[in-house]
Amino acid sequence: MKILFSHNNFPGQYRRLLTHIADMKDVQAAAVTLESNQNAFAIPRVKFKPHREPKKELHPAVTGVERAVLMGQGAYKALMEMKKKNGDPDIILAHSGWGAGLFFKDIFPDAKLLNYYEWYYHCHGGDGEFIERARYDANAEIRIRMKNTPILHDLAAQDWGQSPTHFQKSRFPEIFQNNISVLHDGVDIDFFSPKKGARIDVGGGKILTEHDEVISYVARGMEPYRGFPQFMEAVSKLQKVRPKLHVVILGADRIAYGSQLPTGKGLKEPMLEKYDYDHDRLHFMGLQPLAFLRDLFRITAAHIYLTAPFVLSWSMLEAMSTGALIVGSDTEPVRELIKDGENGLLVDFWDMDALVDRMVSVLENRNDFEHMKQSARNRIVNHYSTDDLLPKYWQMITDVAEGRKPKLAP
């Protein structure tokens, strides 16, 4: 089987699958990805880039559409060169939404297309209004509806679709949902597993272990979508009542989701200026290797995961697998995996006093929550292990490539 992967930042969501197929002798794979992608991977790389930026005089609602077309045009040109040398793939696995896949069916009309869908945008009752706490106006309605244009083209062109969670799938138009399977990328439960004796170096000669009082926060960016302002407010209050508490934060000082700030950075400095902290017990660690992330989850008393109703982070599942206690926001993506009081704790996204109260209770009675940590790991082991999901993923790929409706129910 000849597989073409498409992801702007490959391998991305395909990292685990790439490992799974690495030793399959009858599989040939290549990846089309942005020229700017610096990630290393073992299969051939087809690089592309848009030849220009969208024109400034465009209507704001179609700027994103033109950007998607430019992406698709760049991929089209690069793939035509590949086609001359290597022929057509049997199946294309494409990360949807950015435009690279707009013309795949024109380049490779006989190839099957299996799209990976993360999100479908809604103006009202969605993530944006949740964060803004206000109803969007007519201009936003037009802009957000048009933002779905490349996704709708992907839905129309696909042979089948995949979405990682039921909540994320539920955001797509009902007319398409019967052709989208829910299948998560999975978690390496052997790597992300509980183990005594873990240690992390937070700099300045300070080593933290399970015997220290530690809480953790992990996100791609320091932004409203992942509750960073609420978290930092809670930390300021917690430090005053827990004099031995250390807070470890992983992530880049940027906005990964939502509106960008004029500074081009995230909310780290604004939050540090807004509240008082003991900086000796507040550790910003930036981006770290997976081993550091795992060991942080092994020693943390609680992992705080706050999110708007949006894409669910891998890190929450990895924390659960490692046996960390999740204290999460009572929002739809979190509720899909966490049941309050059974395998974690839920708090209102906006109620920082409730978060502080929960955290104080956890820190004062850590042994009382061991059953929740075990239950959280069991949920991942039983339903999200890569050992179980990757064979299902490969079966779905084989079914689609050979023109069958996948056995994995939509």
C-alpha positions as MATLAB code, in Angstrom:
seq = 'MKILFSHNNFPGQYRRLLTHIADMKDVQAAAVTLESNQNAFAIPRVKFKPHREPKKELHPAVTGVERAVLMGQGAYKALMEMKKKNGDPDIILAHSGWGAGLFFKDIFPDAKLLNYYEWYYHCHGGDGEFIERARYDANAEIRIRMKNTPILHDLAAQDWGQSPTHFQKSRFPEIFQNNISVLHDGVDIDFFSPKKGARIDVGGGKILTEHDEVISYVARGMEPYRGFPQFMEAVSKLQKVRPKLHVVILGADRIAYGSQLPTGKGLKEPMLEKYDYDHDRLHFMGLQPLAFLRDLFRITAAHIYLTAPFVLSWSMLEAMSTGALIVGSDTEPVRELIKDGENGLLVDFWDMDALVDRMVSVLENRNDFEHMKQSARNRIVNHYSTDDLLPKYWQMITDVAEGRKPKLAP';
ca = [
       0.000    0.000    0.000;
       1.212    3.486   -0.882;
       0.257    6.118    1.690;
       0.595    9.872    1.400;
       0.362   11.805    4.655;
      -0.527   15.489    4.669;
       0.105   17.669    7.707;
       1.543   21.182    7.884;
       3.645   20.176   10.872;
       4.050   16.445   10.213;
       4.069   14.035   11.954;
       1.662   15.751   14.385;
      -1.293   13.466   15.045;
       0.287   10.789   12.838;
       3.363   10.292   15.037;
       2.086    7.118   16.690;
       0.724    5.681   13.442;
       4.050    6.308   11.720;
       5.776    4.130   14.314;
       3.114    1.439   13.904;
       3.672    1.068   10.146;
       7.461    1.495   10.217;
       8.198   -2.236    9.877;
       5.416   -3.089    7.433;
       7.264   -4.332    4.338;
       4.363   -3.811    1.945;
       3.740   -0.182    2.952;
       5.386    2.780    1.246;
       4.792    6.175    2.832;
       5.644    9.803    2.145;
       4.529   13.083    3.713;
       3.647   16.419    2.169;
       4.346   19.203    4.643;
       5.232   22.868    4.861;
       8.749   23.828    3.873;
       9.101   25.511    7.268;
       8.445   22.249    9.154;
      11.641   21.370   11.043;
      10.369   18.112   12.584;
      12.459   15.036   11.835;
      10.797   11.880   10.493;
      11.912    8.770    8.676;
       9.776    8.786    5.504;
      10.345   10.867    2.337;
       9.321   14.507    2.595;
       7.535   16.549   -0.075;
       7.936   20.228    0.806;
       5.640   23.039   -0.250;
       4.926   26.655    0.590;
       2.394   29.281   -0.538;
       3.962   31.589   -3.109;
       2.544   34.690   -1.403;
       0.401   35.900    1.471;
      -3.304   36.767    1.020;
      -3.914   40.225   -0.380;
      -4.546   42.908    2.233;
      -7.479   44.477    0.375;
      -9.577   41.295    0.564;
     -12.799   41.150    2.556;
     -11.783   39.934    6.051;
     -14.178   36.987    5.779;
     -12.351   35.529    2.776;
      -8.752   36.180    3.829;
      -8.634   32.713    5.356;
     -10.177   31.212    2.240;
      -7.494   32.724    0.031;
      -4.803   31.530    2.435;
      -6.229   28.000    2.166;
      -6.276   28.165   -1.648;
      -2.659   29.363   -1.668;
      -1.749   26.436    0.577;
      -3.557   24.010   -1.690;
      -1.915   25.495   -4.768;
       1.532   25.131   -3.206;
       0.837   21.496   -2.302;
      -0.588   20.862   -5.790;
       2.607   22.045   -7.479;
       4.879   20.013   -5.165;
       2.793   16.850   -5.500;
       2.661   16.996   -9.289;
       6.437   16.710   -9.255;
       6.182   13.735   -6.893;
       3.519   12.131   -9.088;
       5.837   12.199  -12.116;
       8.472   10.236  -10.193;
       6.469    7.942   -7.940;
       2.937    7.689   -9.292;
      -0.230    7.898   -7.248;
      -0.794    6.850   -3.635;
      -3.503    4.353   -2.760;
      -4.714    6.482    0.131;
      -4.117    9.974    1.464;
      -4.289   10.635    5.208;
      -4.813   14.368    5.552;
      -5.066   16.755    8.477;
      -8.027   18.902    7.506;
      -8.683   22.609    7.754;
      -5.649   24.474    6.454;
      -6.137   24.059    2.707;
      -3.264   21.772    1.703;
      -5.742   19.047    0.754;
      -8.129   21.174   -1.305;
      -6.969   19.731   -4.613;
      -5.856   16.222   -3.652;
      -8.718   14.646   -5.593;
      -7.700   16.643   -8.664;
      -4.092   15.517   -8.440;
      -4.870   11.916   -7.470;
      -8.454   11.187   -8.586;
      -8.179    7.451   -7.922;
      -6.662    7.740   -4.436;
      -8.873    7.328   -1.384;
      -8.993   10.251    1.035;
      -9.181    9.766    4.820;
      -9.356   13.139    6.549;
      -8.537   13.866   10.187;
     -10.943   16.449   11.598;
     -10.199   18.394   14.758;
     -12.717   21.211   14.736;
     -15.690   22.793   12.978;
     -16.276   26.432   13.837;
     -19.516   27.822   15.245;
     -20.174   31.474   15.834;
     -22.834   31.080   18.497;
     -22.687   28.660   21.411;
     -19.082   27.828   20.636;
     -15.577   28.311   21.962;
     -15.175   31.963   20.973;
     -18.295   33.256   22.700;
     -17.454   31.098   25.713;
     -14.118   32.883   26.107;
     -15.422   36.351   25.272;
     -18.499   35.849   27.483;
     -20.461   37.878   24.954;
     -22.452   37.250   21.791;
     -20.583   37.785   18.527;
     -21.823   40.439   16.096;
     -22.782   40.081   12.428;
     -19.227   40.607   11.156;
     -18.040   37.733   13.302;
     -20.895   35.547   12.070;
     -19.774   36.068    8.475;
     -16.095   35.584    9.248;
     -16.529   32.409   11.295;
     -18.936   30.809    8.827;
     -16.464   31.408    6.016;
     -13.654   29.962    8.145;
     -15.223   26.540    7.588;
     -14.890   26.780    3.786;
     -11.767   24.567    3.380;
     -13.169   22.101    5.917;
     -16.412   21.808    3.951;
     -14.445   21.122    0.758;
     -12.552   18.392    2.626;
     -15.815   16.880    3.841;
     -17.227   16.868    0.308;
     -14.104   15.266   -1.172;
     -13.384   12.643    1.466;
     -13.966    8.927    1.274;
     -14.085    8.796    5.068;
     -13.311   10.950    8.093;
     -11.877   10.567   11.564;
     -12.216   12.711   14.688;
     -10.463   12.031   18.003;
     -13.368   12.562   20.433;
     -17.146   12.355   20.379;
     -17.422   15.997   21.419;
     -15.227   17.177   18.548;
     -17.185   15.075   16.052;
     -20.459   16.493   17.404;
     -19.455   19.970   16.249;
     -19.609   18.945   12.585;
     -22.804   19.309   10.536;
     -25.090   16.365   11.139;
     -25.253   15.582    7.430;
     -21.579   14.530    7.502;
     -21.398   12.776   10.864;
     -22.330    9.304    9.577;
     -19.104    9.336    7.545;
     -16.791   10.235   10.428;
     -15.461    7.632   12.862;
     -14.396    8.568   16.372;
     -10.892    7.266   16.922;
      -8.335    8.878   19.202;
      -4.611    8.821   18.435;
      -4.050    6.906   21.665;
      -1.627    7.025   24.565;
       1.520    4.963   25.140;
       0.406    3.515   28.469;
       3.766    1.850   29.127;
       5.687    5.110   28.781;
       3.046    7.263   30.482;
       2.753    5.047   33.558;
       2.986    5.616   37.313;
       6.351    5.020   38.972;
       7.798    5.959   42.315;
      11.074    7.811   42.585;
      10.633   10.287   39.718;
      12.563   13.556   39.905;
      12.487   16.734   37.832;
      15.091   19.477   37.699;
      13.402   22.891   37.628;
      16.654   24.844   37.571;
      18.550   26.852   40.151;
      19.710   23.648   41.789;
      16.133   22.700   42.727;
      15.003   19.078   42.288;
      11.349   18.215   42.878;
      10.072   14.744   43.787;
       6.823   13.074   44.821;
       7.605   14.094   48.404;
       7.309   17.773   47.497;
       4.027   19.608   47.163;
       3.696   20.130   43.404;
       0.912   21.047   41.001;
       1.279   21.087   37.217;
      -0.082   22.956   34.214;
       0.673   22.020   30.581;
      -0.501   23.689   27.372;
       0.864   24.645   23.964;
       0.417   28.320   24.805;
      -0.372   30.640   27.684;
      -3.787   31.744   26.559;
      -7.447   32.225   27.495;
      -8.601   29.078   25.626;
      -6.689   26.887   28.094;
      -7.645   28.929   31.149;
      -4.174   30.358   31.762;
      -5.463   33.623   33.317;
      -7.713   31.701   35.711;
      -4.929   29.285   36.571;
      -2.480   32.082   37.388;
      -5.026   33.846   39.578;
      -5.573   30.596   41.477;
      -1.807   30.072   41.841;
      -1.401   33.501   43.407;
      -4.027   32.638   46.004;
      -2.750   29.100   46.584;
       0.818   30.193   47.223;
      -0.363   32.383   50.087;
      -2.064   29.497   51.908;
       0.351   26.716   50.908;
       3.855   27.982   51.737;
       5.567   24.816   50.462;
       3.672   24.587   47.170;
       5.659   24.477   43.917;
       3.937   25.193   40.610;
       5.447   23.771   37.398;
       4.244   25.172   34.057;
       5.095   23.684   30.662;
       4.363   25.509   27.421;
       5.431   28.384   25.210;
       4.634   32.027   25.914;
       2.366   32.407   22.909;
      -1.247   32.240   21.799;
      -1.853   28.934   20.039;
      -5.656   29.263   19.851;
      -7.818   32.353   19.608;
      -7.009   35.991   18.891;
      -3.357   36.996   18.910;
      -2.085   39.734   21.224;
      -0.400   42.885   19.837;
       2.847   41.762   21.500;
       2.888   38.513   19.530;
       3.346   36.667   22.815;
       1.145   34.886   25.323;
      -0.187   36.002   28.705;
       2.815   35.151   30.875;
       4.014   38.704   31.520;
       0.524   40.240   31.888;
      -0.374   37.635   34.524;
       2.930   38.048   36.358;
       2.272   41.789   36.513;
      -1.356   41.395   37.595;
      -0.883   39.117   40.626;
       1.682   38.559   43.370;
       3.798   35.397   43.412;
       6.661   33.760   45.193;
       8.810   33.339   42.097;
      11.105   30.835   43.823;
       8.160   28.422   43.851;
       6.836   29.254   40.374;
       8.660   27.380   37.611;
       8.138   28.204   33.925;
       9.855   25.378   32.080;
       8.974   26.195   28.461;
       8.847   23.216   26.100;
      10.334   19.991   27.465;
      10.968   16.422   26.232;
       8.292   13.803   26.832;
      10.337   12.182   29.609;
      10.230   15.434   31.599;
       6.470   15.694   31.016;
       5.943   12.112   32.184;
       8.044   12.580   35.317;
       6.188   15.787   36.134;
       2.923   13.846   35.959;
       4.451   11.195   38.228;
       5.212   13.643   41.021;
       2.367   16.145   40.762;
      -0.265   16.238   43.492;
      -2.724   17.470   40.876;
      -2.650   18.347   37.217;
      -4.787   21.390   36.406;
      -6.449   21.205   32.995;
      -8.755   24.051   32.025;
     -10.218   24.451   28.553;
     -12.980   26.189   26.680;
     -15.348   23.866   24.759;
     -12.662   23.103   22.182;
     -10.161   20.485   21.022;
      -9.112   18.186   23.870;
      -5.370   18.191   24.627;
      -3.303   15.005   24.440;
      -1.620   16.081   27.677;
      -4.739   15.480   29.770;
      -4.937   11.861   28.623;
      -1.200   11.415   29.156;
      -1.549   12.796   32.687;
      -4.403   10.384   33.385;
      -2.355    7.471   32.070;
       0.554    8.426   34.323;
      -1.705    8.378   37.354;
      -1.978   12.101   37.953;
      -5.072   13.485   39.639;
      -6.914   15.672   37.142;
      -8.567   18.834   38.390;
     -10.300   19.985   35.222;
     -12.832   22.469   33.946;
     -16.453   21.375   33.865;
     -16.645   21.733   30.083;
     -17.763   19.263   27.392;
     -14.387   17.968   26.195;
     -13.218   17.266   29.748;
     -16.499   15.667   30.800;
     -16.105   13.120   28.001;
     -13.279   11.506   30.003;
     -13.607   12.795   33.574;
     -16.549   12.081   35.855;
     -16.432   14.335   38.899;
     -15.593   12.445   42.070;
     -14.905    9.140   40.288;
     -11.761    9.575   38.184;
     -11.010   13.243   38.743;
     -12.411   16.539   39.935;
     -14.289   19.178   37.939;
     -14.666   22.880   38.638;
     -16.402   25.752   36.884;
     -13.989   27.241   34.318;
     -14.617   30.751   35.659;
     -14.786   30.064   39.409;
     -11.238   30.444   40.706;
     -12.281   30.366   44.346;
     -13.793   26.926   43.728;
     -10.541   25.818   42.070;
      -8.515   27.076   45.025;
     -10.815   25.317   47.486;
     -10.532   22.047   45.556;
      -6.767   22.334   45.407;
      -6.434   23.018   49.130;
      -8.561   19.946   49.843;
      -6.382   17.836   47.543;
      -3.117   19.085   48.995;
      -4.261   18.539   52.584;
      -5.641   15.028   51.930;
      -3.577   13.556   49.099;
      -4.162    9.924   50.069;
      -7.934   10.378   49.829;
      -7.696   10.740   46.048;
      -5.628    7.669   45.196;
      -8.687    5.758   43.985;
      -9.499    8.557   41.517;
      -5.963    8.478   40.121;
      -6.163    4.708   39.614;
      -9.597    5.042   38.031;
      -8.257    7.694   35.630;
      -5.409    5.425   34.560;
      -7.824    2.531   34.121;
      -9.934    4.673   31.782;
      -6.933    5.281   29.537;
      -5.634    1.706   29.712;
      -9.041    0.267   28.847;
     -10.100    2.713   26.149;
      -7.185    4.818   24.849;
      -4.113    2.599   24.724;
      -2.136    2.761   21.473;
      -1.778   -1.043   21.706;
      -5.531   -1.298   21.145;
      -6.211    1.745   18.979;
      -3.418    1.493   16.416;
      -4.593   -1.898   15.061;
      -8.099   -0.413   14.770;
      -6.607    2.610   13.014;
      -4.757    0.394   10.554;
      -7.919   -1.613    9.889;
      -9.798    1.617    9.145;
      -7.047    2.740    6.756;
      -7.102   -0.647    4.985;
     -10.892   -0.581    4.689;
     -10.930    2.916    3.195;
      -8.014    2.190    0.856;
      -9.814   -0.878   -0.472;
     -13.141    0.911   -0.921;
     -15.006   -0.556    2.041;
     -16.974    1.220    4.713;
     -14.837    0.995    7.871;
     -15.871   -1.577   10.439;
     -15.184    1.026   13.107;
     -18.635    2.500   13.697;
     -19.105    6.238   13.075;
];
